[in-house]
């Protein structure tokens, strides 16, 4: 039996897995973001309450360096840049595995979701910001520093985009660069685009709701958003040779939006995909835990 843990900046979610598809959720624990002793105690509590586990497999919000085991997670300062796998393994005398949550999402989709049977899968997160994970032949490709799949970073946002061309806000990203897709591709980015274009502050849910109701201003916002997101996404598909792009995160709950991202992206890729390429993920219930379970049983 494997203890699967999904660690985010707000909550630590646990589950017991007897197979990748047989997962029993456990309690949620608030993430101690500043107190390492409290963080370790939360992990220890899950282990103590489930003594039959032989391994702990963790999905975490941040890249994991495959060479040093260091986790990059600014949302949880007490473990940022720490070799979490080795430290927890030594403390609790159990084998630990730790992987990025977007990688775990992509692995879940490649194994049990929309990417089943596809060689190259690029799992994309459209949440508060954007993220991604690369799966080739059923295995996570983490890359140098653990940053493979991070299509949201790099100064790629154009000054003008859309048809007719409109100005695009240039925003400094948390990574230190200006013009990253992470600043405009997620829910907060959609809100920034709408405010930049129309001078009105709305949350992403309201923007998509108005777009679906044929509101003209929201339609202009979505049109610019689609052009911005589809450019780097099509480039990533070309580079990775991805056969499917499952999408998770809050914006994936608007299937009409994902369908339009798909059309805009397929129009820009070299290979002309006859079937949908960018699709909503099918592992909608705790994909991080599912991916952690798959990773645990494969090791």
C-alpha atoms as an extended CHARMM CRD file, in Angstrom:
* protein
*
       299  EXT
         1         1  UNK       CA              0.0000000000        0.0000000000        0.0000000000  PROA      1               0.0000000000
         2         2  UNK       CA              1.2820000000        3.4570000000       -0.9290000000  PROA      2               0.0000000000
         3         3  UNK       CA              0.5810000000        6.7100000000        0.8890000000  PROA      3               0.0000000000
         4         4  UNK       CA             -0.0180000000        9.3860000000       -1.7510000000  PROA      4               0.0000000000
         5         5  UNK       CA              0.2400000000       13.0410000000       -0.7730000000  PROA      5               0.0000000000
         6         6  UNK       CA             -0.5990000000       16.1350000000       -2.8060000000  PROA      6               0.0000000000
         7         7  UNK       CA              1.0530000000       19.2220000000       -1.2830000000  PROA      7               0.0000000000
         8         8  UNK       CA             -0.1430000000       22.6820000000       -2.2570000000  PROA      8               0.0000000000
         9         9  UNK       CA              0.3100000000       26.1100000000       -0.7400000000  PROA      9               0.0000000000
        10        10  UNK       CA             -3.0560000000       25.8310000000        1.0320000000  PROA      10              0.0000000000
        11        11  UNK       CA             -3.6240000000       22.1680000000        1.8340000000  PROA      11              0.0000000000
        12        12  UNK       CA             -1.9250000000       18.8020000000        2.1450000000  PROA      12              0.0000000000
        13        13  UNK       CA             -4.1800000000       16.0720000000        0.7380000000  PROA      13              0.0000000000
        14        14  UNK       CA             -3.5450000000       12.4020000000        1.4000000000  PROA      14              0.0000000000
        15        15  UNK       CA             -4.8130000000        9.1070000000       -0.0030000000  PROA      15              0.0000000000
        16        16  UNK       CA             -4.0980000000        5.4010000000        0.3160000000  PROA      16              0.0000000000
        17        17  UNK       CA             -3.5200000000        3.5440000000       -2.9440000000  PROA      17              0.0000000000
        18        18  UNK       CA             -3.6340000000       -0.2070000000       -3.4560000000  PROA      18              0.0000000000
        19        19  UNK       CA             -3.2870000000        0.3500000000       -7.2170000000  PROA      19              0.0000000000
        20        20  UNK       CA             -3.0950000000        3.4220000000       -9.4820000000  PROA      20              0.0000000000
        21        21  UNK       CA             -6.8570000000        3.2870000000       -9.9610000000  PROA      21              0.0000000000
        22        22  UNK       CA             -7.8230000000        2.2780000000       -6.4020000000  PROA      22              0.0000000000
        23        23  UNK       CA             -7.3270000000        5.3660000000       -4.2390000000  PROA      23              0.0000000000
        24        24  UNK       CA             -9.0170000000        6.1310000000       -0.9280000000  PROA      24              0.0000000000
        25        25  UNK       CA             -8.8660000000        9.8220000000        0.0880000000  PROA      25              0.0000000000
        26        26  UNK       CA             -7.7460000000       10.7780000000        3.5810000000  PROA      26              0.0000000000
        27        27  UNK       CA             -8.1760000000       13.9870000000        5.5350000000  PROA      27              0.0000000000
        28        28  UNK       CA             -6.9560000000       17.3610000000        4.3320000000  PROA      28              0.0000000000
        29        29  UNK       CA             -4.4400000000       19.2010000000        6.4940000000  PROA      29              0.0000000000
        30        30  UNK       CA             -3.6350000000       22.9120000000        6.2630000000  PROA      30              0.0000000000
        31        31  UNK       CA             -0.1340000000       23.3570000000        4.8520000000  PROA      31              0.0000000000
        32        32  UNK       CA              2.3330000000       24.8270000000        7.3710000000  PROA      32              0.0000000000
        33        33  UNK       CA              4.1350000000       27.0870000000        4.9190000000  PROA      33              0.0000000000
        34        34  UNK       CA              6.6270000000       28.7700000000        7.2610000000  PROA      34              0.0000000000
        35        35  UNK       CA              7.2350000000       26.1680000000        9.9950000000  PROA      35              0.0000000000
        36        36  UNK       CA              9.3510000000       23.1790000000        8.9120000000  PROA      36              0.0000000000
        37        37  UNK       CA              8.7760000000       21.2900000000       12.1590000000  PROA      37              0.0000000000
        38        38  UNK       CA              5.0140000000       21.6570000000       11.7160000000  PROA      38              0.0000000000
        39        39  UNK       CA              5.3030000000       20.6500000000        8.0560000000  PROA      39              0.0000000000
        40        40  UNK       CA              7.1810000000       17.4630000000        8.9680000000  PROA      40              0.0000000000
        41        41  UNK       CA              4.6740000000       16.7800000000       11.7430000000  PROA      41              0.0000000000
        42        42  UNK       CA              1.7980000000       16.9610000000        9.2300000000  PROA      42              0.0000000000
        43        43  UNK       CA              3.5070000000       14.3800000000        7.0150000000  PROA      43              0.0000000000
        44        44  UNK       CA              4.3000000000       12.2790000000       10.0540000000  PROA      44              0.0000000000
        45        45  UNK       CA              0.6800000000       12.3580000000       11.1550000000  PROA      45              0.0000000000
        46        46  UNK       CA             -0.4610000000       10.8600000000        7.8640000000  PROA      46              0.0000000000
        47        47  UNK       CA              2.1880000000        8.1560000000        8.1320000000  PROA      47              0.0000000000
        48        48  UNK       CA              1.3870000000        7.3650000000       11.7820000000  PROA      48              0.0000000000
        49        49  UNK       CA             -2.3130000000        7.0140000000       11.0380000000  PROA      49              0.0000000000
        50        50  UNK       CA             -1.6020000000        4.6260000000        8.1460000000  PROA      50              0.0000000000
        51        51  UNK       CA              1.1870000000        2.3690000000        9.3740000000  PROA      51              0.0000000000
        52        52  UNK       CA              0.6560000000       -0.2940000000        6.7050000000  PROA      52              0.0000000000
        53        53  UNK       CA              2.1680000000        1.8930000000        3.9720000000  PROA      53              0.0000000000
        54        54  UNK       CA              5.4400000000        0.7530000000        2.4250000000  PROA      54              0.0000000000
        55        55  UNK       CA              6.1900000000        3.8970000000        0.4360000000  PROA      55              0.0000000000
        56        56  UNK       CA              5.2200000000        7.5920000000        0.2750000000  PROA      56              0.0000000000
        57        57  UNK       CA              4.6850000000        9.2470000000       -3.1080000000  PROA      57              0.0000000000
        58        58  UNK       CA              4.3040000000       13.0460000000       -3.1750000000  PROA      58              0.0000000000
        59        59  UNK       CA              2.9350000000       15.4790000000       -5.7510000000  PROA      59              0.0000000000
        60        60  UNK       CA              4.0770000000       19.0160000000       -4.9370000000  PROA      60              0.0000000000
        61        61  UNK       CA              3.5220000000       22.5330000000       -6.2550000000  PROA      61              0.0000000000
        62        62  UNK       CA              6.9260000000       23.2480000000       -7.7220000000  PROA      62              0.0000000000
        63        63  UNK       CA              9.7010000000       21.7860000000       -9.8860000000  PROA      63              0.0000000000
        64        64  UNK       CA             11.8950000000       19.0600000000       -8.3980000000  PROA      64              0.0000000000
        65        65  UNK       CA             15.5410000000       18.9170000000       -9.4790000000  PROA      65              0.0000000000
        66        66  UNK       CA             16.2110000000       15.2740000000      -10.4320000000  PROA      66              0.0000000000
        67        67  UNK       CA             19.9180000000       15.6000000000       -9.5580000000  PROA      67              0.0000000000
        68        68  UNK       CA             19.7320000000       17.3240000000       -6.1570000000  PROA      68              0.0000000000
        69        69  UNK       CA             16.1290000000       16.5400000000       -5.0990000000  PROA      69              0.0000000000
        70        70  UNK       CA             15.7420000000       20.2670000000       -4.3270000000  PROA      70              0.0000000000
        71        71  UNK       CA             12.1520000000       21.5190000000       -4.5180000000  PROA      71              0.0000000000
        72        72  UNK       CA             11.4770000000       25.0140000000       -5.8520000000  PROA      72              0.0000000000
        73        73  UNK       CA              8.2730000000       26.1680000000       -4.1880000000  PROA      73              0.0000000000
        74        74  UNK       CA              8.0240000000       29.8140000000       -3.1920000000  PROA      74              0.0000000000
        75        75  UNK       CA              4.5120000000       29.1750000000       -1.8430000000  PROA      75              0.0000000000
        76        76  UNK       CA              5.9730000000       26.9850000000        0.9260000000  PROA      76              0.0000000000
        77        77  UNK       CA              9.1170000000       28.7960000000        2.1240000000  PROA      77              0.0000000000
        78        78  UNK       CA              9.9560000000       26.2550000000        4.8350000000  PROA      78              0.0000000000
        79        79  UNK       CA             10.8170000000       23.6050000000        2.2210000000  PROA      79              0.0000000000
        80        80  UNK       CA             11.8930000000       25.8270000000       -0.6700000000  PROA      80              0.0000000000
        81        81  UNK       CA             15.2290000000       24.6460000000       -2.1500000000  PROA      81              0.0000000000
        82        82  UNK       CA             15.3570000000       21.6890000000        0.2470000000  PROA      82              0.0000000000
        83        83  UNK       CA             16.0860000000       18.0700000000       -0.8740000000  PROA      83              0.0000000000
        84        84  UNK       CA             12.6620000000       16.9790000000        0.3310000000  PROA      84              0.0000000000
        85        85  UNK       CA             12.7830000000       13.3410000000       -0.8120000000  PROA      85              0.0000000000
        86        86  UNK       CA             16.0240000000       12.6120000000        1.0440000000  PROA      86              0.0000000000
        87        87  UNK       CA             15.1640000000       14.6120000000        4.1450000000  PROA      87              0.0000000000
        88        88  UNK       CA             11.7460000000       13.0290000000        4.6370000000  PROA      88              0.0000000000
        89        89  UNK       CA             13.0650000000        9.5710000000        3.8180000000  PROA      89              0.0000000000
        90        90  UNK       CA             15.7540000000        9.8730000000        6.4760000000  PROA      90              0.0000000000
        91        91  UNK       CA             13.3480000000       11.2770000000        9.0570000000  PROA      91              0.0000000000
        92        92  UNK       CA             10.6180000000        8.6630000000        8.6420000000  PROA      92              0.0000000000
        93        93  UNK       CA             12.7070000000        5.6650000000        7.4930000000  PROA      93              0.0000000000
        94        94  UNK       CA             10.5280000000        5.0720000000        4.4430000000  PROA      94              0.0000000000
        95        95  UNK       CA             11.2030000000        5.3590000000        0.7150000000  PROA      95              0.0000000000
        96        96  UNK       CA              9.8560000000        8.6770000000       -0.6100000000  PROA      96              0.0000000000
        97        97  UNK       CA              9.1980000000        9.8610000000       -4.1510000000  PROA      97              0.0000000000
        98        98  UNK       CA              8.5690000000       13.5370000000       -4.9380000000  PROA      98              0.0000000000
        99        99  UNK       CA              7.4380000000       15.0350000000       -8.2640000000  PROA      99              0.0000000000
       100       100  UNK       CA              5.9870000000       18.2780000000       -9.5500000000  PROA      100             0.0000000000
       101       101  UNK       CA              2.1800000000       18.4330000000       -9.4460000000  PROA      101             0.0000000000
       102       102  UNK       CA              1.8800000000       19.3170000000      -13.1480000000  PROA      102             0.0000000000
       103       103  UNK       CA              4.0480000000       16.2890000000      -13.9430000000  PROA      103             0.0000000000
       104       104  UNK       CA              1.7610000000       14.1400000000      -11.7920000000  PROA      104             0.0000000000
       105       105  UNK       CA             -1.2900000000       15.5480000000      -13.5810000000  PROA      105             0.0000000000
       106       106  UNK       CA              0.2940000000       14.7580000000      -16.9590000000  PROA      106             0.0000000000
       107       107  UNK       CA              1.2210000000       11.2480000000      -15.7980000000  PROA      107             0.0000000000
       108       108  UNK       CA             -2.3430000000       10.6280000000      -14.6040000000  PROA      108             0.0000000000
       109       109  UNK       CA             -3.7430000000       11.7560000000      -17.9490000000  PROA      109             0.0000000000
       110       110  UNK       CA             -1.1910000000        9.7590000000      -19.9570000000  PROA      110             0.0000000000
       111       111  UNK       CA             -1.9270000000        6.5840000000      -18.0020000000  PROA      111             0.0000000000
       112       112  UNK       CA             -5.6220000000        6.7040000000      -17.1080000000  PROA      112             0.0000000000
       113       113  UNK       CA             -7.0080000000        9.8030000000      -18.8260000000  PROA      113             0.0000000000
       114       114  UNK       CA             -7.1850000000       11.5560000000      -22.1690000000  PROA      114             0.0000000000
       115       115  UNK       CA             -3.6490000000       10.5210000000      -23.1640000000  PROA      115             0.0000000000
       116       116  UNK       CA             -4.0250000000        6.7420000000      -22.8560000000  PROA      116             0.0000000000
       117       117  UNK       CA             -2.2200000000        5.0480000000      -25.7380000000  PROA      117             0.0000000000
       118       118  UNK       CA             -0.4580000000        8.2500000000      -26.8650000000  PROA      118             0.0000000000
       119       119  UNK       CA              3.3530000000        8.2020000000      -26.9410000000  PROA      119             0.0000000000
       120       120  UNK       CA              4.0300000000       11.8920000000      -26.2460000000  PROA      120             0.0000000000
       121       121  UNK       CA              1.6490000000       13.6850000000      -23.8850000000  PROA      121             0.0000000000
       122       122  UNK       CA              1.9280000000       17.3320000000      -22.8610000000  PROA      122             0.0000000000
       123       123  UNK       CA             -0.2560000000       17.9580000000      -19.8280000000  PROA      123             0.0000000000
       124       124  UNK       CA             -1.1580000000       21.6140000000      -19.3560000000  PROA      124             0.0000000000
       125       125  UNK       CA             -2.4380000000       23.4380000000      -16.2860000000  PROA      125             0.0000000000
       126       126  UNK       CA             -4.5390000000       26.5770000000      -16.7820000000  PROA      126             0.0000000000
       127       127  UNK       CA             -5.1660000000       27.5700000000      -13.1850000000  PROA      127             0.0000000000
       128       128  UNK       CA             -4.1320000000       30.7320000000      -11.3670000000  PROA      128             0.0000000000
       129       129  UNK       CA             -1.1760000000       30.7280000000      -13.7590000000  PROA      129             0.0000000000
       130       130  UNK       CA              0.0100000000       28.1120000000      -16.2340000000  PROA      130             0.0000000000
       131       131  UNK       CA              2.1100000000       24.9710000000      -15.9200000000  PROA      131             0.0000000000
       132       132  UNK       CA              2.8660000000       21.7900000000      -17.7740000000  PROA      132             0.0000000000
       133       133  UNK       CA              4.2820000000       18.3050000000      -17.6540000000  PROA      133             0.0000000000
       134       134  UNK       CA              5.8530000000       16.1200000000      -20.3330000000  PROA      134             0.0000000000
       135       135  UNK       CA              5.2700000000       12.3650000000      -20.5610000000  PROA      135             0.0000000000
       136       136  UNK       CA              7.0870000000       10.1780000000      -23.0950000000  PROA      136             0.0000000000
       137       137  UNK       CA              6.3990000000        6.4380000000      -23.2380000000  PROA      137             0.0000000000
       138       138  UNK       CA              4.5350000000        6.6440000000      -19.9510000000  PROA      138             0.0000000000
       139       139  UNK       CA              7.3810000000        8.2930000000      -18.0310000000  PROA      139             0.0000000000
       140       140  UNK       CA              7.8640000000       11.8020000000      -16.6540000000  PROA      140             0.0000000000
       141       141  UNK       CA             10.4830000000       13.8790000000      -18.4670000000  PROA      141             0.0000000000
       142       142  UNK       CA             11.7180000000       16.2480000000      -15.7760000000  PROA      142             0.0000000000
       143       143  UNK       CA             14.7000000000       17.7600000000      -17.6020000000  PROA      143             0.0000000000
       144       144  UNK       CA             17.5050000000       19.9520000000      -16.2740000000  PROA      144             0.0000000000
       145       145  UNK       CA             16.5640000000       21.3840000000      -12.9020000000  PROA      145             0.0000000000
       146       146  UNK       CA             13.1610000000       19.7180000000      -13.1560000000  PROA      146             0.0000000000
       147       147  UNK       CA             11.8260000000       22.5110000000      -15.3790000000  PROA      147             0.0000000000
       148       148  UNK       CA             10.6740000000       20.4970000000      -18.4180000000  PROA      148             0.0000000000
       149       149  UNK       CA              7.1730000000       21.4660000000      -19.4930000000  PROA      149             0.0000000000
       150       150  UNK       CA              7.2890000000       24.9540000000      -17.9570000000  PROA      150             0.0000000000
       151       151  UNK       CA              5.8850000000       26.6960000000      -21.0320000000  PROA      151             0.0000000000
       152       152  UNK       CA              4.6310000000       29.5800000000      -18.8900000000  PROA      152             0.0000000000
       153       153  UNK       CA              8.0510000000       31.1500000000      -18.4000000000  PROA      153             0.0000000000
       154       154  UNK       CA             10.3350000000       33.0890000000      -20.7030000000  PROA      154             0.0000000000
       155       155  UNK       CA              9.7790000000       36.5570000000      -22.2750000000  PROA      155             0.0000000000
       156       156  UNK       CA              7.4570000000       35.3820000000      -25.0350000000  PROA      156             0.0000000000
       157       157  UNK       CA              4.4050000000       37.6620000000      -24.6990000000  PROA      157             0.0000000000
       158       158  UNK       CA              4.2130000000       39.9830000000      -27.7520000000  PROA      158             0.0000000000
       159       159  UNK       CA              3.6110000000       43.7160000000      -27.4980000000  PROA      159             0.0000000000
       160       160  UNK       CA              0.7340000000       43.4500000000      -29.9850000000  PROA      160             0.0000000000
       161       161  UNK       CA             -1.5370000000       40.4700000000      -30.7300000000  PROA      161             0.0000000000
       162       162  UNK       CA             -4.9950000000       39.6020000000      -31.9770000000  PROA      162             0.0000000000
       163       163  UNK       CA             -6.9360000000       40.5180000000      -35.1170000000  PROA      163             0.0000000000
       164       164  UNK       CA             -7.0780000000       43.4740000000      -35.3560000000  PROA      164             0.0000000000
       165       165  UNK       CA             -3.8300000000       43.8840000000      -33.3980000000  PROA      165             0.0000000000
       166       166  UNK       CA             -4.2510000000       45.1510000000      -29.8430000000  PROA      166             0.0000000000
       167       167  UNK       CA             -1.7150000000       46.1040000000      -27.2110000000  PROA      167             0.0000000000
       168       168  UNK       CA             -0.7810000000       43.4220000000      -24.7190000000  PROA      168             0.0000000000
       169       169  UNK       CA              0.1890000000       44.2030000000      -21.1070000000  PROA      169             0.0000000000
       170       170  UNK       CA              3.8070000000       43.4650000000      -20.2430000000  PROA      170             0.0000000000
       171       171  UNK       CA              3.8380000000       42.2220000000      -16.6570000000  PROA      171             0.0000000000
       172       172  UNK       CA              6.7490000000       41.2470000000      -14.4610000000  PROA      172             0.0000000000
       173       173  UNK       CA              6.5100000000       37.5850000000      -13.5280000000  PROA      173             0.0000000000
       174       174  UNK       CA              7.2900000000       36.0160000000      -10.1820000000  PROA      174             0.0000000000
       175       175  UNK       CA             10.2700000000       34.2990000000      -11.8360000000  PROA      175             0.0000000000
       176       176  UNK       CA             11.8480000000       37.7300000000      -12.3720000000  PROA      176             0.0000000000
       177       177  UNK       CA             11.2900000000       38.0610000000      -16.1130000000  PROA      177             0.0000000000
       178       178  UNK       CA              8.7990000000       40.3060000000      -17.9010000000  PROA      178             0.0000000000
       179       179  UNK       CA              6.4240000000       38.9540000000      -20.5280000000  PROA      179             0.0000000000
       180       180  UNK       CA              5.9400000000       35.3720000000      -19.3140000000  PROA      180             0.0000000000
       181       181  UNK       CA              2.8140000000       33.5280000000      -20.3930000000  PROA      181             0.0000000000
       182       182  UNK       CA              2.2820000000       32.6580000000      -16.7260000000  PROA      182             0.0000000000
       183       183  UNK       CA              1.2000000000       36.2770000000      -16.2180000000  PROA      183             0.0000000000
       184       184  UNK       CA             -1.5380000000       36.1520000000      -18.8910000000  PROA      184             0.0000000000
       185       185  UNK       CA             -2.4050000000       32.5150000000      -19.6200000000  PROA      185             0.0000000000
       186       186  UNK       CA             -4.1770000000       31.5630000000      -16.3950000000  PROA      186             0.0000000000
       187       187  UNK       CA             -7.2670000000       32.8610000000      -14.6470000000  PROA      187             0.0000000000
       188       188  UNK       CA             -5.4700000000       35.9240000000      -13.2310000000  PROA      188             0.0000000000
       189       189  UNK       CA             -4.0510000000       36.5920000000      -16.6810000000  PROA      189             0.0000000000
       190       190  UNK       CA             -7.4890000000       36.5200000000      -18.2780000000  PROA      190             0.0000000000
       191       191  UNK       CA             -8.6030000000       39.0710000000      -15.7050000000  PROA      191             0.0000000000
       192       192  UNK       CA             -5.5660000000       41.2700000000      -16.4420000000  PROA      192             0.0000000000
       193       193  UNK       CA             -6.2810000000       41.1700000000      -20.1750000000  PROA      193             0.0000000000
       194       194  UNK       CA             -9.9180000000       42.1900000000      -19.6260000000  PROA      194             0.0000000000
       195       195  UNK       CA             -8.9650000000       45.0660000000      -17.3430000000  PROA      195             0.0000000000
       196       196  UNK       CA             -6.2470000000       46.2170000000      -19.7640000000  PROA      196             0.0000000000
       197       197  UNK       CA             -8.6630000000       46.2080000000      -22.7030000000  PROA      197             0.0000000000
       198       198  UNK       CA            -11.7930000000       47.5570000000      -21.0640000000  PROA      198             0.0000000000
       199       199  UNK       CA            -10.7970000000       49.2110000000      -17.7910000000  PROA      199             0.0000000000
       200       200  UNK       CA            -13.1710000000       46.9260000000      -15.8800000000  PROA      200             0.0000000000
       201       201  UNK       CA            -12.1700000000       44.4700000000      -13.1550000000  PROA      201             0.0000000000
       202       202  UNK       CA            -13.9930000000       41.1240000000      -13.3910000000  PROA      202             0.0000000000
       203       203  UNK       CA            -13.0560000000       37.6700000000      -12.1810000000  PROA      203             0.0000000000
       204       204  UNK       CA            -12.3540000000       34.9690000000      -14.7450000000  PROA      204             0.0000000000
       205       205  UNK       CA            -15.6140000000       33.1470000000      -14.0390000000  PROA      205             0.0000000000
       206       206  UNK       CA            -17.6320000000       36.2600000000      -14.8410000000  PROA      206             0.0000000000
       207       207  UNK       CA            -15.5990000000       36.9480000000      -17.9840000000  PROA      207             0.0000000000
       208       208  UNK       CA            -16.1840000000       33.4580000000      -19.3910000000  PROA      208             0.0000000000
       209       209  UNK       CA            -19.8430000000       33.6080000000      -18.3490000000  PROA      209             0.0000000000
       210       210  UNK       CA            -20.3240000000       36.8610000000      -20.2570000000  PROA      210             0.0000000000
       211       211  UNK       CA            -18.3940000000       35.4590000000      -23.2250000000  PROA      211             0.0000000000
       212       212  UNK       CA            -20.7450000000       32.4870000000      -23.3960000000  PROA      212             0.0000000000
       213       213  UNK       CA            -23.6450000000       34.9260000000      -23.2680000000  PROA      213             0.0000000000
       214       214  UNK       CA            -22.2300000000       36.7540000000      -26.3530000000  PROA      214             0.0000000000
       215       215  UNK       CA            -21.0960000000       39.8720000000      -24.4820000000  PROA      215             0.0000000000
       216       216  UNK       CA            -19.0490000000       41.9630000000      -26.9370000000  PROA      216             0.0000000000
       217       217  UNK       CA            -16.3750000000       43.1140000000      -24.4780000000  PROA      217             0.0000000000
       218       218  UNK       CA            -15.8440000000       39.6140000000      -23.1160000000  PROA      218             0.0000000000
       219       219  UNK       CA            -15.6410000000       38.2800000000      -26.6770000000  PROA      219             0.0000000000
       220       220  UNK       CA            -12.8280000000       40.7370000000      -27.4560000000  PROA      220             0.0000000000
       221       221  UNK       CA            -10.9920000000       39.6510000000      -24.3040000000  PROA      221             0.0000000000
       222       222  UNK       CA            -11.3050000000       35.9590000000      -25.1430000000  PROA      222             0.0000000000
       223       223  UNK       CA            -10.2090000000       36.5410000000      -28.7420000000  PROA      223             0.0000000000
       224       224  UNK       CA             -6.9840000000       38.1820000000      -27.5690000000  PROA      224             0.0000000000
       225       225  UNK       CA             -6.4920000000       35.5400000000      -24.8880000000  PROA      225             0.0000000000
       226       226  UNK       CA             -6.8340000000       32.7330000000      -27.4590000000  PROA      226             0.0000000000
       227       227  UNK       CA             -4.2360000000       34.2690000000      -29.7360000000  PROA      227             0.0000000000
       228       228  UNK       CA             -1.7980000000       34.7570000000      -26.8570000000  PROA      228             0.0000000000
       229       229  UNK       CA             -2.1620000000       31.2540000000      -25.3910000000  PROA      229             0.0000000000
       230       230  UNK       CA             -2.2310000000       29.3390000000      -28.6710000000  PROA      230             0.0000000000
       231       231  UNK       CA              1.1050000000       30.7420000000      -29.8840000000  PROA      231             0.0000000000
       232       232  UNK       CA              3.4200000000       29.2420000000      -27.2330000000  PROA      232             0.0000000000
       233       233  UNK       CA              1.2100000000       26.1840000000      -26.9070000000  PROA      233             0.0000000000
       234       234  UNK       CA              1.5440000000       25.3920000000      -30.6100000000  PROA      234             0.0000000000
       235       235  UNK       CA              5.2980000000       25.9280000000      -30.3510000000  PROA      235             0.0000000000
       236       236  UNK       CA              5.4830000000       23.5010000000      -27.4280000000  PROA      236             0.0000000000
       237       237  UNK       CA              3.4750000000       20.9260000000      -29.3840000000  PROA      237             0.0000000000
       238       238  UNK       CA              5.8390000000       21.2840000000      -32.3440000000  PROA      238             0.0000000000
       239       239  UNK       CA              8.9380000000       20.8930000000      -30.1590000000  PROA      239             0.0000000000
       240       240  UNK       CA              7.6190000000       17.9510000000      -28.1230000000  PROA      240             0.0000000000
       241       241  UNK       CA              5.7270000000       16.1760000000      -30.8820000000  PROA      241             0.0000000000
       242       242  UNK       CA              2.7760000000       15.9340000000      -28.5010000000  PROA      242             0.0000000000
       243       243  UNK       CA             -0.0990000000       13.8010000000      -29.7170000000  PROA      243             0.0000000000
       244       244  UNK       CA             -2.5360000000       15.1040000000      -27.1090000000  PROA      244             0.0000000000
       245       245  UNK       CA             -2.6410000000       18.0530000000      -24.6960000000  PROA      245             0.0000000000
       246       246  UNK       CA             -4.9280000000       17.3480000000      -21.7210000000  PROA      246             0.0000000000
       247       247  UNK       CA             -5.7890000000       20.4640000000      -19.7290000000  PROA      247             0.0000000000
       248       248  UNK       CA             -6.3520000000       20.7580000000      -15.9890000000  PROA      248             0.0000000000
       249       249  UNK       CA             -6.8180000000       23.6890000000      -13.6290000000  PROA      249             0.0000000000
       250       250  UNK       CA             -9.7680000000       25.9910000000      -13.0860000000  PROA      250             0.0000000000
       251       251  UNK       CA            -10.1410000000       27.1840000000      -16.6860000000  PROA      251             0.0000000000
       252       252  UNK       CA            -10.4360000000       23.5820000000      -17.8650000000  PROA      252             0.0000000000
       253       253  UNK       CA            -13.9080000000       23.6320000000      -16.3080000000  PROA      253             0.0000000000
       254       254  UNK       CA            -15.0810000000       25.7710000000      -19.2400000000  PROA      254             0.0000000000
       255       255  UNK       CA            -15.1660000000       23.2010000000      -22.0760000000  PROA      255             0.0000000000
       256       256  UNK       CA            -16.1380000000       25.8240000000      -24.6430000000  PROA      256             0.0000000000
       257       257  UNK       CA            -12.9570000000       27.7540000000      -23.8540000000  PROA      257             0.0000000000
       258       258  UNK       CA            -10.7820000000       24.6410000000      -24.1760000000  PROA      258             0.0000000000
       259       259  UNK       CA            -12.4390000000       23.8600000000      -27.5060000000  PROA      259             0.0000000000
       260       260  UNK       CA            -11.5260000000       27.3140000000      -28.7960000000  PROA      260             0.0000000000
       261       261  UNK       CA             -7.9490000000       27.0000000000      -27.5060000000  PROA      261             0.0000000000
       262       262  UNK       CA             -7.7850000000       23.6990000000      -29.3860000000  PROA      262             0.0000000000
       263       263  UNK       CA             -8.9180000000       25.2520000000      -32.6600000000  PROA      263             0.0000000000
       264       264  UNK       CA             -6.5360000000       28.2010000000      -32.3140000000  PROA      264             0.0000000000
       265       265  UNK       CA             -3.6080000000       25.9310000000      -31.4250000000  PROA      265             0.0000000000
       266       266  UNK       CA             -4.2130000000       23.3750000000      -34.1780000000  PROA      266             0.0000000000
       267       267  UNK       CA             -4.2690000000       26.2100000000      -36.7120000000  PROA      267             0.0000000000
       268       268  UNK       CA             -0.6880000000       27.0560000000      -35.7160000000  PROA      268             0.0000000000
       269       269  UNK       CA              0.9430000000       23.5980000000      -35.4360000000  PROA      269             0.0000000000
       270       270  UNK       CA              3.0270000000       22.0460000000      -38.2040000000  PROA      270             0.0000000000
       271       271  UNK       CA              1.2270000000       18.7230000000      -38.0330000000  PROA      271             0.0000000000
       272       272  UNK       CA             -2.4080000000       19.1780000000      -39.0080000000  PROA      272             0.0000000000
       273       273  UNK       CA             -4.2950000000       17.2800000000      -36.3300000000  PROA      273             0.0000000000
       274       274  UNK       CA             -7.6550000000       16.1210000000      -37.6510000000  PROA      274             0.0000000000
       275       275  UNK       CA             -8.9740000000       15.3390000000      -34.1610000000  PROA      275             0.0000000000
       276       276  UNK       CA             -9.0090000000       17.5920000000      -31.1010000000  PROA      276             0.0000000000
       277       277  UNK       CA             -5.5180000000       18.0900000000      -29.7140000000  PROA      277             0.0000000000
       278       278  UNK       CA             -6.1290000000       20.3180000000      -26.6720000000  PROA      278             0.0000000000
       279       279  UNK       CA             -8.7940000000       18.6210000000      -24.5770000000  PROA      279             0.0000000000
       280       280  UNK       CA            -10.1210000000       18.7680000000      -21.0000000000  PROA      280             0.0000000000
       281       281  UNK       CA             -8.3940000000       16.3040000000      -18.7250000000  PROA      281             0.0000000000
       282       282  UNK       CA            -10.4020000000       13.2380000000      -17.7430000000  PROA      282             0.0000000000
       283       283  UNK       CA             -8.8310000000       12.7220000000      -14.2940000000  PROA      283             0.0000000000
       284       284  UNK       CA            -10.8420000000       15.5040000000      -12.7400000000  PROA      284             0.0000000000
       285       285  UNK       CA            -10.8220000000       14.2070000000       -9.1380000000  PROA      285             0.0000000000
       286       286  UNK       CA             -7.4170000000       14.7480000000       -7.4720000000  PROA      286             0.0000000000
       287       287  UNK       CA             -5.1660000000       14.0810000000      -10.4910000000  PROA      287             0.0000000000
       288       288  UNK       CA             -2.1100000000       14.9000000000       -8.3630000000  PROA      288             0.0000000000
       289       289  UNK       CA             -2.8840000000       11.9680000000       -6.0870000000  PROA      289             0.0000000000
       290       290  UNK       CA             -3.5560000000        9.7030000000       -9.0600000000  PROA      290             0.0000000000
       291       291  UNK       CA             -0.2440000000       10.6830000000      -10.6420000000  PROA      291             0.0000000000
       292       292  UNK       CA              1.5620000000       10.1520000000       -7.3440000000  PROA      292             0.0000000000
       293       293  UNK       CA              0.0460000000        6.6650000000       -7.0980000000  PROA      293             0.0000000000
       294       294  UNK       CA              1.0850000000        5.7910000000      -10.6500000000  PROA      294             0.0000000000
       295       295  UNK       CA              4.6050000000        7.0470000000       -9.9460000000  PROA      295             0.0000000000
       296       296  UNK       CA              4.7450000000        5.0480000000       -6.7270000000  PROA      296             0.0000000000
       297       297  UNK       CA              3.6820000000        1.7470000000       -8.2560000000  PROA      297             0.0000000000
       298       298  UNK       CA              6.0080000000        2.1890000000      -11.2340000000  PROA      298             0.0000000000
       299       299  UNK       CA              9.1300000000        2.5840000000       -9.0790000000  PROA      299             0.0000000000
